[in-house]
Amino acid sequence: MEFCLYITDLKLLEDLGGLFQPLDWQDMPAALKSTVFDNPNAADYIGHLIAVERLASLGLDETAVTRLYFGQEFCEHLVPEPKGVMQALFIARQMGWDFTYVTGNAVDSTLERIAANIEALVAAHGDADSFEVVINDWGVLRRLRQEYPAIKPVLGRLLTKQKRLGRFPEHMPTPNMEEIDTDTDTILRNQMRAWQALNLTVRSWRRFLHRQGIERIDLDMVPQGADLMPDAWGFAFGAYYPWSYLTAARNCPTAGLVDPVRRHVPLDAPCPRPCRRGNANLANMAHDPAPIIQRGTVAVTLNDAFAQPYLTGGVPLDRLVFEPFVPL
């Protein structure tokens, strides 16, 4: 399985080994442990420690990385400038890694910034088929196909229609069987298959993706698993760990907390980027299988509790994308 590192902030690469350094938290002083683990702003730090331990058990550390994912999926204000993308590309080359540029939803101004980054990457590479672009907006894909048809597009998780955070990850609730002749077990199996299914079961949709040059699809790890055909319909699949995307919006509740004038709404004025400094935990519903974290424009969940099938071959993946921290 190809092992990738997903970074949104270049500062994290200054200490690459630290991104894979486990911590024996049980030996921490009680006061420090309480300060760290009872702090809602430490949620992604805790997730990082859990993920590093799990990856180490699978023999995955910084020496196993072969590809760098770099970019921004969720916030137009955090889309990197070409200079930052070039720095990320330089680091990837120095490390001997392949490179994938990650894009997100794009209004017109954001689309132009993304296009400038792709143009810089093409100029730096000398050709357009030596790196990938993760597509999370159909406008970005159209621009890519028109101007750089040789670039390898990857269908991003924002465009992958999974049923996210199922309330019944291990079993479906018993249906009302009144006036139904089919046995209960058959109905429950069919319900779970529908819960695990992707829209790739639609033949016309698969044909459309193939026509667009898409050969790879990125998934999130979800509690109910994913039902992929043995031949995977001719696609290759990767998944993100340990943070699964749940939902996102253009408006930002985190920015609204610190800027009363902004009031959650994207403006032309620069954003103070409070999402780089803290989280806002959401109240979990009773059946949520994992904690939900709100950061900036996006809500994510720590997926370690249901990651086992994805990490050990139960779901046929050939790429694992490690997010050391919430990717914002």
N, C-alpha and C positions, 0 to 999 in steps of 0.2 A: 504494500500500500504506500502511495506517495504521501509524504508528510510535509505539510506546508505551515508556515508561520504567517498569521494575519496581523498586521500592524497598521494603526491609524495615526500614530504619533511617533515621529522619528526618534524622539528622546528615549523611547523604550529600547531602541537598538543599541544605545550607548553601553548597555550592560546586558549583552545577549545571554551570557551564562546565568545571570540573575533571573531571567525569565523561566528558567528550568530548575531553579534551586529549591529543593524541598525544605520545609521547616518543621521541626519537631515541636508542634504547638503544645503537646502535652507537658513538655518540660518548661513552658513559659511560666513566670510568676503569676499568681492568681490575679493580682491587680492589673497587670498588663494584659492578661488574657481577657479579662472583663472589658477593659478599655477598647481592645481591638474587636472582639467578636460580638459585643453587644452594640456596636456602633453601626447604624444603617449605612453610613458612608463606606463601610469596610466590606460590603457585600461582595463586590467583585474581587476584592483582595482574598476573601475566604474562598471564593470559587476558584481563584487561581491556584491556591494551595492544594485544594482537592484535586484539580485537574493535573497538576504536576506530579502528585503521588500516583495517580492512575496511569499517566503516561509512562512514568518510570517503571511501573510494574509490567508494562508492555515493551520495555526496552527503547522507548522513544525519548530522546533529549535533543539538545542543540546540534549534536553531530548527525542526527537523522534527518534534519531539515534539508529539503532539496528545492524548495520554491518559496518565494516571498509574495504574499498577497499584500498590496498596499493601496489605500484609497479610503473613500468614505461612502457608505451606503445610505445613511439616514438623515444627514443634515446638510443643507446647501451652504451654510456658513462655514462648514469644516472641510469643504472640498479643497484639497491642497493646490498650491500654485505650481507651475511647471518646475520651479527651482526645487521644491520639495520632492516632486516625483523623480527628478533627475538624481537627487541625493539618494533616494530609496533604490533607484536602479543601480547606482554606483555601488552601494553596499551589497546588493544582490550579486553583482558581478564579482566583487571582491571575495565574496563567500562561495562563489561557484554555484549560485542558486539560479533557477529559472525565475521569471518575473510575471506576475499577474496584476494588472491595474483594475481596481475595484471601483465601480461607479454606482450611483444611486438614482433616486427620482430626480428629474431635471426640469425646472422651468426654463424659459428661454435663456436667461442670463447664466444659469448654471450649465446649460448645454454648451454654451460658448466656452466656458472655463474647462469643461471636460474635453471638448474638442481641441483646445489649446494643449492640454496635457497629452492627448493621444498624438497630436502632431509632433510634440517634443520627443515622445518616445520613438516614433517612427524615424525621426531625424537622427536620434542617438543610436538606434539599432542598425540603421542602414537598410532595413527591410521591415515589412509589416507582419511577417509570419513567424517571428521568433519570440513573440510574447502574446499573452492572452488579455482580454478585457471582459470582466464580469459585467453583464448587462442586467440592470434592474429598472430600465425605462425603455419603452418601445421607441421613443424618439431618438435615444442614444443608439439603439440598434439600427434604425433607419439611416442615421447619419454615418454610422460605421460602414454599413453595406454600400452606401453610395460613394464614400470617399476612400475607404480603405478595405476593400473586399477581401484582401488576403489575411487580415487580422482574424485570429481565432476567437469568436465570441463564446462566452460561457453563460448559460441562462442562470441568473442569480436567484437567490431564495425569495426576494420580494415578488418575483414573477412565477414562482413555483407554487401551485395551488394545493398546498397541503392543508389538512385539517389540524390546526395547531392547538396544543394543550388540551387533548381530549380529557373529558371529565371522568372517563371510565377506562383507564389505560390497561387494566388487567382483565376486566370482564365487562360485558355490556349489561345494563339493567334488564331484568326480566320483563318482556313486553306483556301487554294485555292480550290474553289468548282467547278472549270471548269471540265465538263464531269463527275461529281460525282453525283450520284442519291441519296445517303444517305443524310438525313437532317443534317444540321450543328450541331444541339444540340447533336445528337447521336455521331457524330465524336468527338466533344469536350469532351463529357463524357468519351468516350473510351480512348482518349488521356490522360485525367487526371487519369483514372484508371491505365493506363500503367505507368504513372509518379509516382504513389503512390505504385505500386506493388513491392514486394520483390521476390528474386529468390526462396523463399520457395514455390511458386506456382508450382515448378518442383518436381514431386513426387519422382523421383530417388534421388534428392538432399536431400529431407527430410529423406528418408530411410537411406542415408549415414550418416547424422548427428545423427540419432537415434542409428545406429550401433556403432557410436563412443562414445555413452554414453552421448551425449549432450541433455539436457532437457531444458536449458535456453539460451536465446539469448539477447545480449545487442544491443540496437539501439541508433542512434543519432536522435535528434529532427530535422526534416527537414521541410521547409516551406509548402510543398504540403501535408504533413501528410503521414501516412503509412496505407496501406490497409491490415489489419489482419483479417483472417477468424474468425467467432464467436468462434470456438473451438481452434483457434490459432494453428492448426495442431498438437496439443499435446505438444506444447512448452510454456514456460513462458517467458515473455518479460520484460526487464527493459530499461530505457533510461537515458542519461546523461544530466544534467542541471547545469549551463547555457551555457556550451561551447560544440559546435558540431564540430566534426572532419571533415575537408574537404579533405585535402591531406597531404602527408608527403613523405620525401625522406631520404636516408641515408646521402647524402651530406648536409652540414649545412651552409646556407648563413650567419647566425649570427656569427658563429665561424670564418668564413672567414674575417669578418669585423675587427677583433682584432688580427688576426694571419696571416700575409701575406704569411708565409711559408706553412701554412696548406691549404690555398686557397679552403676552403669549403669541402675538402676531408677528410674522417676519416683516421687517422693515428694511429699507435701504441702508439705514445706519448700521455700523458694525455691531455684532452681537458680543456681549461681555463674556460669553462662553462659560457660564457657571457649570455646565455639564462636565467640564474637565476637572471640577473640584468636588462634586458630590452627587449622591443619588437621592431619590425620593421613593421609598418603598411603598408598594401598593398593598392594600388589605387583601389577603388571600381568601378566596371562597373555600368552603369546607372540603371540596373534593380536589382542589389543586394538588397535583403530585409533586410540585417543586415551588420554591419561592419565586415571586415575580418582582422584578426590579424595574423601576422607571428611571431612565436617565435621558435627559434632554428630550428629544422628539420620539424616543423609542421605548417600548416595553419589551424586556427579554426575560427568559427564565433560565436558571441553572439546570442543565439537562443531565448531570452526572447520574442521577437516580435511575434514569432509563436509558443510559448510553450503551450498556453492555452489548446488546445485539449489533449495534453499529460498529463497535470497536473490535469485535471478535468474529465478524463474518456472518452473523445472522442476517444482516441486511447487506447485500453484495455491493460494497463500495470499493473503489480503487484509489481514493484520495481522502485524507483527513486534514481539515483546516483547523489549526489550533489558534484560538483567540486568548492570549494571556489575560486580557481584561475586557470588560464590556467594550465592543468596538465602536466607540464614538470619540 
